[in-house]
Amino acid sequence: MAKNSIDEIIKKTNSYLCIDCGECTGSCPVSRVNVNYSPRLNVEKMVLGYFDEIKKDENIWSCLVCGLCSKRCPSDVKYDEFIKLSRKEIRKHNEKLNYSHNRIIQKSMEIMTQGNTQKRTEWIGKELKVSKKGKFLYFTGCLPYFEVIFEYLNIHPLETAGNAVKILNKLGIEPVVNNSEVCCGRDLLFNGDEENFLKLAKINTKMLKESGAEKVVFTCPECLETLKEIYPEYLGKTDVEFIHITQLVEEAVKKGKLELDSSSIKKFTYQDPCILGRGLGLYDEPRNIIKSIPETELLPIERERENSICCGPSAWVSCTNYTKRIQHVRLGQAEKTGAEVLITACPKCYIHFSCALSGDDEDYKIKLMDITTLIAETMKSKKKHTDSHRLEG
């Protein structure tokens, strides 16, 4: 590896500011279950020029990119960026890459870069109202692919998409759902595949422009952060507003434009998705929605908000016994709250926890639910709204 490449990674990530305090390693959920993993030591190796050691070590693929260490670092070392750039450099050297699920998810993303004709919108039932062009666009993300890939878990990620459109319809919005949309590309980027990430980003940017959308609604926090924060770094800013569905719903509830009815479930606890919370700062919106459901209780969980634990493997790499242990620790904490249901606002959290619960030896009482599904199942309108502009006032 050329010295200038090492210097670039060190400079861009503030690695030279590391004071060897160990705050990152003490905070890291992976380090808690794998004593051989240390963010601090990875940074130290890079600063000392031992990249050959880093690229052959599976530890570089063990990072969850959850952002906890970066938030706590007193020297502002950007460890998430460090991982992204290191993996990008490893790809240049044709080293063995560490993928999960037989690389089917990465291959699906790579296929999407070719601009092939897709059938991404066949899940839209006749009862759902969507538009070809309009002010609001719902970004489906990879839910159509997750529906197929994770069929063995007996879960249906596309229900989240259907429920999202149902919620928007209840608010008087007929969103654009575009067949030309592709994966946001975030996972490719954090696998080190910047080239294919950029191809997907350009396809989505063109799609948004042609749709006429002014607001894009997401149910996936990672898609949201990618289009809102990462795309502008590569392609420049746009005038489009990007929001999570919980922001829209919380606003509607506060303004009396949407009312949530009581649920048969009375006790909930909530998992803060890493990107929705630490990445985008959206902690209160989901909680306020749950609290607005009559006769229910939101129970606090150990390590929540900015201290929340990641659900497991990031970017579909390094799915190991270590990440399974992290998931079981979190599910155990959720069960200790006494809640009947663990709510999350991220499709990956839902998939990873569902996988952990699927083991033959597991005997958890707690159930899982996506917050979009919870909203769809409990919402009732005080009156019918037909003007999608009303939510802005």
Backbone hydrogen bonds in HBPLUS format (Angstrom, degrees):
<---DONOR---> <-ACCEPTOR-->    atom                        ^
c    i                          cat <-CA-CA->   ^        H-A-AA   ^      H-
h    n   atom  resd res      DA  || num        DHA   H-A  angle D-A-AA Bond
n    s   type  num  typ     dist DA aas  dist angle  dist       angle   num
A0005-SER N   A0002-ALA O   3.02 MM   3  5.42 134.8  2.23 106.8 118.6     1
A0006-ILE N   A0002-ALA O   3.35 MM   4  6.82 154.6  2.42 149.6 156.1     2
A0007-ASP N   A0003-LYS O   2.92 MM   4  6.19 165.8  1.94 155.0 159.1     3
A0008-GLU N   A0004-ASN O   2.95 MM   4  6.04 146.0  2.07 135.4 144.2     4
A0009-ILE N   A0005-SER O   3.13 MM   4  6.41 160.8  2.16 148.6 152.2     5
A0010-ILE N   A0006-ILE O   2.97 MM   4  6.22 168.6  1.99 158.3 161.5     6
A0011-LYS N   A0007-ASP O   2.87 MM   4  5.97 160.3  1.91 147.1 152.8     7
A0012-LYS N   A0008-GLU O   2.90 MM   4  5.98 171.5  1.90 153.4 156.1     8
A0013-THR N   A0009-ILE O   3.16 MM   4  6.11 143.6  2.30 143.8 151.9     9
A0015-SER N   A0010-ILE O   3.03 MM   5  4.86 138.2  2.21 142.0 147.2    10
A0014-ASN N   A0011-LYS O   3.40 MM   3  5.31 164.9  2.43 102.6 107.0    11
A0078-LYS N   A0013-THR O   2.86 MM  65  4.76 157.3  1.92 134.1 141.0    12
A0017-LEU N   A0014-ASN O   2.97 MM   3  5.55 161.1  2.01 117.0 123.2    13
A0018-CYS N   A0015-SER O   3.11 MM   3  5.55 167.8  2.13 115.0 118.6    14
A0026-GLY N   A0022-GLY O   2.97 MM   4  6.13 161.1  2.01 154.0 159.5    15
A0027-SER N   A0023-GLU O   3.08 MM   4  6.14 132.5  2.31 135.7 147.1    16
A0027-SER N   A0024-CYS O   3.15 MM   3  5.14 131.9  2.39  94.6 107.6    17
A0028-CYS N   A0024-CYS O   2.95 MM   4  6.00 135.8  2.15 146.4 158.3    18
A0032-ARG N   A0028-CYS O   3.30 MM   4  6.58 137.9  2.49 141.1 151.7    19
A0033-VAL N   A0030-VAL O   3.03 MM   3  5.49 146.9  2.15 109.8 119.0    20
A0034-ASN N   A0030-VAL O   2.79 MM   4  5.84 134.5  2.00 151.1 165.9    21
A0037-TYR N   A0034-ASN O   3.06 MM   3  5.72 169.4  2.07 122.6 125.2    22
A0042-ASN N   A0038-SER O   3.20 MM   4  6.50 153.1  2.27 149.9 157.2    23
A0043-VAL N   A0039-PRO O   3.06 MM   4  6.37 159.7  2.10 154.9 159.5    24
A0044-GLU N   A0040-ARG O   2.92 MM   4  6.17 158.8  1.97 148.4 155.1    25
A0045-LYS N   A0041-LEU O   2.90 MM   4  6.07 157.7  1.95 147.1 152.1    26
A0046-MET N   A0042-ASN O   3.17 MM   4  6.41 154.8  2.24 143.1 149.3    27
A0047-VAL N   A0043-VAL O   2.97 MM   4  6.26 164.3  2.00 156.4 160.2    28
A0048-LEU N   A0044-GLU O   2.98 MM   4  6.15 151.1  2.06 147.6 155.5    29
A0050-TYR N   A0045-LYS O   2.75 MM   5  5.01 162.8  1.78 158.6 153.5    30
A0049-GLY N   A0046-MET O   3.02 MM   3  5.04 154.7  2.09 101.5 109.4    31
A0053-GLU N   A0050-TYR O   3.15 MM   3  5.50 133.0  2.38 103.9 115.4    32
A0054-ILE N   A0050-TYR O   3.26 MM   4  6.66 150.8  2.35 142.7 151.0    33
A0054-ILE N   A0051-PHE O   2.96 MM   3  4.84 112.0  2.44  92.2 109.3    34
A0055-LYS N   A0051-PHE O   2.90 MM   4  6.15 166.4  1.92 167.1 167.0    35
A0057-ASP N   A0054-ILE O   3.08 MM   3  5.21 154.9  2.14 106.5 114.4    36
A0060-ILE N   A0057-ASP O   3.38 MM   3  6.37 164.4  2.41 125.2 125.9    37
A0061-TRP N   A0058-GLU O   2.92 MM   3  5.54 155.9  1.98 118.1 125.6    38
A0062-SER N   A0059-ASN O   2.95 MM   3  4.89 156.8  2.00 102.8 110.4    39
A0071-LYS N   A0067-GLY O   3.07 MM   4  6.18 151.7  2.16 146.2 153.1    40
A0072-ARG N   A0068-LEU O   3.20 MM   4  6.40 144.7  2.33 141.6 150.5    41
A0073-CYS N   A0069-CYS O   2.90 MM   4  5.90 129.1  2.16 148.0 160.5    42
A0076-ASP N   A0073-CYS O   3.39 MM   3  5.37 169.4  2.40 105.5 108.0    43
A0082-PHE N   A0078-LYS O   2.96 MM   4  6.23 148.2  2.06 143.6 153.8    44
A0083-ILE N   A0079-TYR O   2.92 MM   4  6.19 155.1  1.98 151.7 155.7    45
A0084-LYS N   A0080-ASP O   3.04 MM   4  6.34 163.3  2.07 147.4 152.0    46
A0085-LEU N   A0081-GLU O   2.93 MM   4  6.11 171.4  1.94 157.3 158.7    47
A0086-SER N   A0082-PHE O   2.94 MM   4  5.97 152.7  2.01 142.9 151.2    48
A0087-ARG N   A0083-ILE O   2.94 MM   4  6.07 163.6  1.97 152.9 156.7    49
A0088-LYS N   A0084-LYS O   3.05 MM   4  6.24 149.8  2.14 140.8 149.7    50
A0089-GLU N   A0085-LEU O   3.01 MM   4  6.24 152.1  2.09 142.4 149.1    51
A0090-ILE N   A0086-SER O   2.93 MM   4  6.21 151.3  2.01 146.2 154.6    52
A0091-ARG N   A0087-ARG O   3.06 MM   4  6.31 151.5  2.15 146.3 152.3    53
A0092-LYS N   A0089-GLU O   3.10 MM   3  5.24 126.2  2.40  97.9 111.4    54
A0093-HIS N   A0090-ILE O   3.01 MM   3  5.31 140.1  2.17 104.4 115.7    55
A0094-ASN N   A0091-ARG O   3.09 MM   3  5.19 164.2  2.12 109.5 112.2    56
A0100-SER N   A0316-TRP O   3.09 MM 216  5.60 153.0  2.16 146.8 138.5    57
A0103-ARG N   A0100-SER O   3.07 MM   3  5.74 155.4  2.13 120.2 126.6    58
A0104-ILE N   A0101-HIS O   3.07 MM   3  6.04 174.3  2.07 129.8 131.2    59
A0107-LYS N   A0103-ARG O   2.95 MM   4  6.14 160.6  1.99 154.0 160.1    60
A0108-SER N   A0104-ILE O   2.97 MM   4  6.11 148.2  2.07 138.5 146.6    61
A0109-MET N   A0105-ILE O   3.13 MM   4  6.46 154.1  2.20 147.7 153.8    62
A0110-GLU N   A0106-GLN O   2.95 MM   4  6.26 157.8  2.00 149.8 156.2    63
A0111-ILE N   A0107-LYS O   2.92 MM   4  6.15 155.0  1.99 149.3 155.5    64
A0112-MET N   A0108-SER O   3.12 MM   4  6.38 149.0  2.22 141.0 149.1    65
A0113-THR N   A0110-GLU O   3.18 MM   3  5.36 140.5  2.34  99.4 110.1    66
A0114-GLN N   A0111-ILE O   3.07 MM   3  5.71 161.5  2.11 116.9 122.7    67
A0115-GLY N   A0112-MET O   3.20 MM   3  5.72 169.4  2.21 115.7 118.9    68
A0124-ILE N   A0121-THR O   3.21 MM   3  5.84 169.9  2.22 118.5 121.6    69
A0128-LEU N   A0125-GLY O   3.07 MM   3  5.56 161.8  2.10 114.2 120.0    70
A0131-SER N   A0175-PRO O   2.87 MM  44  5.65 158.4  1.92 125.1 129.0    71
A0134-GLY N   A0211-SER O   3.36 MM  77  6.71 155.2  2.43 160.0 167.0    72
A0214-GLU N   A0135-LYS O   2.71 MM  79  4.99 159.1  1.75 129.6 135.8    73
A0215-LYS N   A0135-LYS O   2.94 MM  80  6.19 160.4  1.97 165.8 164.1    74
A0176-VAL N   A0136-PHE O   2.80 MM  40  6.19 164.3  1.83 141.9 145.5    75
A0137-LEU N   A0215-LYS O   2.88 MM  78  6.33 145.8  2.00 154.8 165.2    76
A0217-VAL N   A0137-LEU O   2.79 MM  80  6.16 161.7  1.82 162.6 169.0    77
A0138-TYR N   A0176-VAL O   2.91 MM  38  6.12 158.1  1.96 158.1 162.8    78
A0139-PHE N   A0217-VAL O   2.97 MM  78  6.14 169.0  1.98 165.6 168.4    79
A0145-TYR N   A0142-CYS O   2.97 MM   3  5.36 128.0  2.24 110.6 124.1    80
A0146-PHE N   A0142-CYS O   2.89 MM   4  6.16 161.5  1.93 159.6 165.9    81
A0147-GLU N   A0143-LEU O   2.98 MM   4  6.06 149.4  2.08 148.2 155.1    82
A0148-VAL N   A0145-TYR O   3.11 MM   3  5.42 130.5  2.37 102.9 114.5    83
A0149-ILE N   A0145-TYR O   2.89 MM   4  6.11 178.6  1.89 163.3 163.4    84
A0150-PHE N   A0146-PHE O   2.97 MM   4  5.63 164.5  1.99 143.1 146.9    85
A0151-GLU N   A0148-VAL O   3.31 MM   3  5.27 161.0  2.35 111.5 109.5    86
A0153-LEU N   A0150-PHE O   3.06 MM   3  5.60 159.3  2.10 113.5 119.8    87
A0154-ASN N   A0151-GLU O   2.90 MM   3  5.34 162.3  1.94 117.2 122.2    88
A0159-GLU N   A0156-HIS O   2.96 MM   3  5.76 163.3  1.99 125.3 130.5    89
A0160-THR N   A0157-PRO O   3.03 MM   3  5.72 147.5  2.14 116.2 123.7    90
A0161-ALA N   A0158-LEU O   3.06 MM   3  5.09 116.5  2.48  95.1 109.7    91
A0162-GLY N   A0158-LEU O   3.06 MM   4  6.44 165.4  2.08 156.2 158.6    92
A0163-ASN N   A0159-GLU O   2.87 MM   4  6.00 159.1  1.91 147.3 153.4    93
A0164-ALA N   A0160-THR O   2.87 MM   4  6.04 144.8  2.00 143.0 153.0    94
A0165-VAL N   A0161-ALA O   3.09 MM   4  6.42 161.9  2.13 155.4 158.2    95
A0166-LYS N   A0162-GLY O   2.99 MM   4  6.18 153.7  2.06 143.2 151.4    96
A0167-ILE N   A0163-ASN O   2.92 MM   4  6.12 152.7  1.99 144.8 150.9    97
A0168-LEU N   A0164-ALA O   2.98 MM   4  6.28 163.5  2.01 150.3 154.7    98
A0169-ASN N   A0165-VAL O   2.82 MM   4  6.02 159.5  1.86 152.0 157.7    99
A0170-LYS N   A0166-LYS O   3.03 MM   4  6.25 151.3  2.11 141.5 149.1   100
A0171-LEU N   A0167-ILE O   3.12 MM   4  6.46 134.9  2.34 141.3 153.5   101
A0171-LEU N   A0168-LEU O   3.04 MM   3  5.05 130.4  2.30  96.0 109.7   102
A0173-ILE N   A0168-LEU O   2.82 MM   5  5.04 157.9  1.87 148.1 142.9   103
A0172-GLY N   A0169-ASN O   2.90 MM   3  5.00 157.3  1.95 110.5 113.5   104
A0181-GLU N   A0178-ASN O   3.25 MM   3  5.59 164.3  2.28 108.6 113.3   105
A0188-LEU N   A0185-GLY O   3.10 MM   3  5.34 120.2  2.48 103.8 118.3   106
A0189-LEU N   A0185-GLY O   3.06 MM   4  6.36 159.6  2.10 156.4 162.5   107
A0190-PHE N   A0186-ARG O   2.98 MM   4  6.34 157.9  2.03 155.8 161.1   108
A0191-ASN N   A0187-ASP O   2.93 MM   4  6.05 108.3  2.46 131.8 148.7   109
A0191-ASN N   A0188-LEU O   3.06 MM   3  4.90 148.3  2.16  96.1 105.8   110
A0193-ASP N   A0188-LEU O   2.80 MM   5  5.08 148.8  1.90 159.9 150.1   111
A0192-GLY N   A0189-LEU O   3.03 MM   3  5.17 153.9  2.10 102.2 109.8   112
A0197-PHE N   A0193-ASP O   3.19 MM   4  6.34 152.4  2.27 144.0 152.4   113
A0198-LEU N   A0194-GLU O   2.98 MM   4  6.11 159.8  2.02 148.8 152.7   114
A0199-LYS N   A0195-GLU O   3.27 MM   4  6.61 146.2  2.39 139.4 148.2   115
A0200-LEU N   A0196-ASN O   3.15 MM   4  6.44 161.0  2.19 149.9 153.2   116
A0201-ALA N   A0197-PHE O   2.91 MM   4  6.18 158.8  1.96 152.6 159.4   117
A0202-LYS N   A0198-LEU O   3.02 MM   4  6.18 154.0  2.09 145.5 150.9   118
A0203-ILE N   A0199-LYS O   3.16 MM   4  6.44 154.7  2.22 144.9 151.5   119
A0204-ASN N   A0200-LEU O   3.00 MM   4  6.27 166.3  2.02 157.7 160.4   120
A0205-THR N   A0201-ALA O   2.93 MM   4  6.05 154.2  2.00 144.7 152.4   121
A0206-LYS N   A0202-LYS O   3.02 MM   4  6.14 158.6  2.07 145.0 150.1   122
A0207-MET N   A0203-ILE O   2.97 MM   4  6.18 156.4  2.03 145.1 152.3   123
A0208-LEU N   A0204-ASN O   2.91 MM   4  6.13 158.8  1.96 150.5 154.9   124
A0209-LYS N   A0205-THR O   3.14 MM   4  6.33 159.8  2.19 144.0 149.3   125
A0210-GLU N   A0206-LYS O   3.02 MM   4  6.25 161.1  2.05 153.2 157.9   126
A0211-SER N   A0207-MET O   3.01 MM   4  6.13 135.6  2.21 142.3 154.1   127
A0241-GLU N   A0214-GLU O   2.85 MM  27  6.14 174.1  1.85 150.3 151.1   128
A0216-VAL N   A0241-GLU O   2.79 MM  25  6.24 157.5  1.84 163.5 171.4   129
A0243-ILE N   A0216-VAL O   2.95 MM  27  6.26 170.1  1.96 171.4 172.7   130
A0218-PHE N   A0243-ILE O   2.95 MM  25  6.29 146.7  2.06 152.1 161.8   131
A0245-ILE N   A0218-PHE O   2.89 MM  27  5.74 150.0  1.98 173.8 163.9   132
A0224-LEU N   A0220-CYS O   3.10 MM   4  6.36 160.6  2.14 150.7 156.6   133
A0225-GLU N   A0221-PRO O   2.91 MM   4  6.18 169.5  1.92 155.6 156.5   134
A0226-THR N   A0222-GLU O   3.01 MM   4  6.04 153.9  2.08 141.3 149.1   135
A0227-LEU N   A0223-CYS O   3.00 MM   4  6.23 169.5  2.01 157.7 158.5   136
A0228-LYS N   A0224-LEU O   2.91 MM   4  5.91 158.8  1.95 152.7 159.8   137
A0229-GLU N   A0225-GLU O   2.74 MM   4  5.34 160.4  1.77 139.7 146.3   138
A0230-ILE N   A0225-GLU O   3.37 MM   5  6.85 146.3  2.49 142.6 151.0   139
A0230-ILE N   A0226-THR O   3.06 MM   4  4.76 126.6  2.36 110.0 125.2   140
A0231-TYR N   A0226-THR O   2.81 MM   5  6.10 155.2  1.87 172.1 176.4   141
A0233-GLU N   A0230-ILE O   2.97 MM   3  5.32 134.2  2.19 108.7 121.4   142
A0234-TYR N   A0231-TYR O   2.91 MM   3  5.40 142.7  2.05 114.6 125.1   143
A0235-LEU N   A0231-TYR O   2.75 MM   4  5.78 166.7  1.77 165.1 169.3   144
A0236-GLY N   A0232-PRO O   2.99 MM   4  4.13 142.2  2.13 111.1 114.3   145
A0247-GLN N   A0244-HIS O   2.93 MM   3  5.49 139.0  2.10 114.4 125.2   146
A0249-VAL N   A0245-ILE O   2.97 MM   4  6.20 164.2  1.99 153.2 157.5   147
A0250-GLU N   A0246-THR O   2.91 MM   4  5.84 161.6  1.95 139.4 145.2   148
A0251-GLU N   A0247-GLN O   3.16 MM   4  6.24 159.9  2.21 141.6 146.9   149
A0252-ALA N   A0248-LEU O   3.06 MM   4  6.31 156.7  2.12 144.3 150.8   150
A0253-VAL N   A0249-VAL O   2.87 MM   4  6.11 158.2  1.92 156.7 162.3   151
A0254-LYS N   A0250-GLU O   2.96 MM   4  6.15 162.6  1.99 150.3 155.0   152
A0255-LYS N   A0251-GLU O   3.03 MM   4  6.21 150.4  2.12 146.7 154.3   153
A0257-LYS N   A0252-ALA O   2.79 MM   5  4.93 144.3  1.92 160.4 157.7   154
A0256-GLY N   A0253-VAL O   3.13 MM   3  5.11 158.4  2.18 102.4 108.7   155
A0259-GLU N   A0380-LYS O   3.03 MM 121  5.31 148.5  2.13 151.5 159.8   156
A0380-LYS N   A0259-GLU O   2.60 MM 121  5.31 149.2  1.69 169.9 177.9   157
A0261-ASP N   A0378-THR O   2.47 MM 117  4.93 177.0  1.47 154.0 153.0   158
A0297-GLU N   A0266-LYS O   2.72 MM  31  6.06 146.2  1.83 152.5 163.2   159
A0340-GLU N   A0267-LYS O   2.90 MM  73  5.50 154.1  1.97 129.7 135.6   160
A0341-VAL N   A0267-LYS O   3.42 MM  74  6.85 154.1  2.49 151.9 159.1   161
A0268-PHE N   A0297-GLU O   2.82 MM  29  6.13 171.8  1.83 171.2 174.0   162
A0299-LEU N   A0268-PHE O   2.69 MM  31  5.99 172.2  1.70 167.9 165.6   163
A0269-THR N   A0341-VAL O   3.07 MM  72  6.50 144.9  2.20 160.2 165.8   164
A0343-ILE N   A0269-THR O   2.85 MM  74  6.15 174.2  1.85 159.8 160.2   165
A0271-GLN N   A0343-ILE O   2.87 MM  72  6.15 165.9  1.89 173.1 176.2   166
A0277-GLY N   A0273-PRO O   2.94 MM   4  5.95 161.5  1.97 158.5 163.3   167
A0278-ARG N   A0274-CYS O   2.87 MM   4  5.51 111.8  2.34 136.1 151.3   168
A0279-GLY N   A0274-CYS O   3.14 MM   5  6.51 148.4  2.25 141.3 147.2   169
A0280-LEU N   A0275-ILE O   2.81 MM   5  6.12 126.9  2.09 149.0 164.3   170
A0282-LEU N   A0276-LEU O   2.84 MM   6  5.54 156.8  1.90 161.2 155.6   171
A0281-GLY N   A0277-GLY O   2.61 MM   4  4.65 140.3  1.76 138.6 145.1   172
A0288-ASN N   A0284-ASP O   2.74 MM   4  5.87 162.5  1.77 166.2 170.8   173
A0289-ILE N   A0285-GLU O   3.13 MM   4  6.34 151.7  2.22 148.4 155.5   174
A0290-ILE N   A0286-PRO O   3.10 MM   4  6.41 163.9  2.13 151.7 154.9   175
A0291-LYS N   A0287-ARG O   2.92 MM   4  6.13 161.4  1.95 152.4 157.9   176
A0292-SER N   A0288-ASN O   3.07 MM   4  6.15 128.0  2.35 134.1 146.2   177
A0292-SER N   A0289-ILE O   3.11 MM   3  5.17 136.4  2.31  97.0 109.3   178
A0293-ILE N   A0290-ILE O   3.19 MM   3  5.64 163.5  2.22 111.4 116.5   179
A0307-ASN N   A0304-GLU O   3.09 MM   3  5.22 152.8  2.16 132.2 127.5   180
A0308-SER N   A0305-ARG O   3.05 MM   3  5.38 164.8  2.07 121.5 122.3   181
A0317-VAL N   A0314-SER O   3.25 MM   3  6.20 146.8  2.37 126.8 130.1   182
A0324-LYS N   A0320-THR O   3.10 MM   4  6.41 153.9  2.17 146.0 153.8   183
A0325-ARG N   A0321-ASN O   3.00 MM   4  6.20 147.2  2.11 138.5 146.6   184
A0326-ILE N   A0322-TYR O   3.09 MM   4  6.48 149.2  2.19 144.4 152.5   185
A0327-GLN N   A0323-THR O   3.03 MM   4  6.35 156.9  2.08 147.5 153.0   186
A0328-HIS N   A0324-LYS O   2.96 MM   4  6.25 157.7  2.01 150.2 156.0   187
A0329-VAL N   A0325-ARG O   2.92 MM   4  6.12 150.5  2.00 146.2 154.2   188
A0330-ARG N   A0326-ILE O   3.09 MM   4  6.36 159.2  2.13 147.3 152.5   189
A0331-LEU N   A0327-GLN O   2.90 MM   4  6.17 161.2  1.93 151.8 157.2   190
A0332-GLY N   A0328-HIS O   2.90 MM   4  5.94 151.3  1.98 140.3 148.3   191
A0333-GLN N   A0329-VAL O   3.00 MM   4  6.30 149.8  2.10 143.9 151.9   192
A0334-ALA N   A0330-ARG O   2.92 MM   4  6.23 152.4  2.00 147.9 155.9   193
A0335-GLU N   A0331-LEU O   2.93 MM   4  6.16 156.3  1.98 146.6 152.6   194
A0336-LYS N   A0332-GLY O   3.06 MM   4  6.25 147.5  2.17 142.6 150.9   195
A0337-THR N   A0334-ALA O   3.20 MM   3  5.52 148.3  2.31 103.8 112.7   196
A0338-GLY N   A0335-GLU O   3.13 MM   3  5.73 157.2  2.18 115.1 121.3   197
A0367-LYS N   A0340-GLU O   3.03 MM  27  6.34 161.9  2.06 142.3 147.4   198
A0342-LEU N   A0367-LYS O   2.74 MM  25  6.08 166.0  1.75 161.8 162.7   199
A0369-MET N   A0342-LEU O   3.07 MM  27  6.31 142.1  2.22 157.8 152.2   200
A0344-THR N   A0369-MET O   3.14 MM  25  6.59 150.5  2.23 152.8 160.2   201
A0371-ILE N   A0344-THR O   2.86 MM  27  5.86 150.9  1.95 164.4 166.4   202
A0350-TYR N   A0346-CYS O   3.16 MM   4  6.47 162.1  2.19 153.1 158.0   203
A0351-ILE N   A0347-PRO O   2.97 MM   4  6.20 154.9  2.04 143.7 150.3   204
A0352-HIS N   A0348-LYS O   2.84 MM   4  6.00 173.8  1.84 158.0 159.6   205
A0353-PHE N   A0349-CYS O   2.95 MM   4  6.02 168.8  1.96 154.3 157.7   206
A0354-SER N   A0350-TYR O   2.99 MM   4  5.95 148.6  2.09 136.7 146.2   207
A0355-CYS N   A0351-ILE O   2.94 MM   4  6.17 149.4  2.04 146.6 154.7   208
A0356-ALA N   A0352-HIS O   3.07 MM   4  6.39 155.2  2.13 144.0 150.2   209
A0357-LEU N   A0353-PHE O   2.93 MM   4  6.16 149.0  2.03 145.8 154.2   210
A0358-SER N   A0354-SER O   3.10 MM   4  6.15 118.5  2.50 135.0 149.4   211
A0358-SER N   A0355-CYS O   3.15 MM   3  5.14 146.3  2.27  97.8 107.9   212
A0362-GLU N   A0359-GLY O   3.18 MM   3  5.41 165.7  2.20 110.4 114.6   213
A0373-THR N   A0370-ASP O   3.05 MM   3  5.37 123.3  2.39 104.9 118.3   214
A0374-LEU N   A0370-ASP O   3.09 MM   4  6.48 156.0  2.15 150.1 157.4   215
A0375-ILE N   A0371-ILE O   2.96 MM   4  6.19 160.3  2.00 149.6 153.6   216
A0376-ALA N   A0372-THR O   3.02 MM   4  6.21 166.5  2.04 146.4 150.3   217
A0377-GLU N   A0373-THR O   2.95 MM   4  6.08 150.4  2.03 148.9 156.5   218
A0378-THR N   A0374-LEU O   3.17 MM   4  6.27 130.3  2.43 140.4 151.9   219
A0378-THR N   A0375-ILE O   3.18 MM   3  5.34 139.8  2.35 100.5 111.6   220
A0379-MET N   A0375-ILE O   2.92 MM   4  5.71 131.6  2.16 156.5 165.1   221
A0390-ARG N   A0387-ASP O   3.16 MM   3  5.78 165.6  2.18 118.4 122.6   222
A0392-GLU N   A0389-HIS O   3.15 MM   3  5.85 167.3  2.16 121.2 125.0   223
A0393-GLY N   A0390-ARG O   3.33 MM   3  5.87 146.8  2.45 112.9 119.6   224
